[in-house]
Amino acid sequence: MAWEDLVKSHTRRVYSICYRFTSKDSEAQDLTQEVFLRVFKNLRSFRSGEGTFAVWLSRLTRNLLIDHYRRTRHDRATDSIEDQLQALEEKTASIGRTDGILAGREASEVLQQALGKLSPELRETVILRDLEELEYKEIASVLNVPEGTVKSRLNRGRAELARFLKRQGVRL
């Protein structure tokens, strides 16, 4: 029962991180399952005195994403990372959708494309701060870097995102 509650309460967050990093629903779902398998195997290694469970889970998710990135690197040998991390393609809109929903999805696709243009270091920092809303200190702990590095990566990531979005005609 406690395990089910833990999975239910954290699945959305883990999936969100995985999706934002991979831009692919099926890959994000697979990685989310893999994260919870690792959580199950490594739950004893969690030390509450070393930070919150959410930070520990984010660090575990990040490490899995790094492993996944390294494992699939040979698939990308001829392409740059920007080309590989494309936005999820939406199927043709059904008749019942409103223009507002479509506009929201289009905006989400543009944001996903923009995130895919960032280096993994900048992307993960922007995702953890702006989308997952972690504090600088928590991000530093997850990424195992100083807070100053987090702030620097966040500034560079936001600037690169802004440039890409501006080229796409998105008003900021």
Secondary structure, DSSP 8 states (H G I E B T S, - for coil): -HHHHHHHHHHHHHHHHHHHHH--HHHHHHHHHHHHHHHHHHGGG--GGGS-HHHHHHHHHHHHHHHHHHHTGGGGTTS-HHHHS---------TT--HHHHHHHHHHHHHHHHHHHS-HHHHHHHIIIIIS---HHHHHHHHTS-HHHHHHHHHHHHHHHHHHHHHTT---
